[in-house]
Amino acid sequence: MNQYEIAVLYHPSLEVDLTKAEERVKKIISDAGGKIIATDNWGKRKLAYPIKKEEHAVYVFYTVDLPSDGVKKVETTLNITDEVIRYLIVRPDLKAIAKAEAAKEEKAKKAAERGNDDTSDEDKDETEE
């Protein structure tokens, strides 16, 4: 099983009742042998350019464990689903993500050390006065 990120742009009229469309996409993924790890709903956003005469779409991102042969099944089914305006399936670079997180932690650690040094300088100034 490989990890994939699936970005789905739903029709903007579904913003109020998105559960039925989401259940349909979740069923498509599970029928292809996949398992949804995480869901991130960004809500209704303006598109960069009109798609199917629509200016807005509801953005939902899924993190999925899916066999490589299941990707084609998901693509063909999403392609004919009426609720879905656009979709994108990508395989994230897990090594790059881990490297970025490590760099972020290192940066936070250095910032915390600088913060401690700054407070100790302030304490010295107060005692000298």
Sequence and secondary structure as in RCSB ss.txt:
>XXXX:A:sequence
MNQYEIAVLYHPSLEVDLTKAEERVKKIISDAGGKIIATDNWGKRKLAYPIKKEEHAVYVFYTVDLPSDGVKKVE
TTLNITDEVIRYLIVRPDLKAIAKAEAAKEEKAKKAAERGNDDTSDEDKDETEE
>XXXX:A:secstr
 EEEEEEEEE GGGSSS HHHHHHHHHHHHHTT EEEEEEEEEEEEEEEEETTEEEEEEEEEEEEE HHHHHHHH
HHHHT TTEEEEEEE   HHHHHHHHHHHHHHHHHHHHHHHHHHHHHHHHHHH 
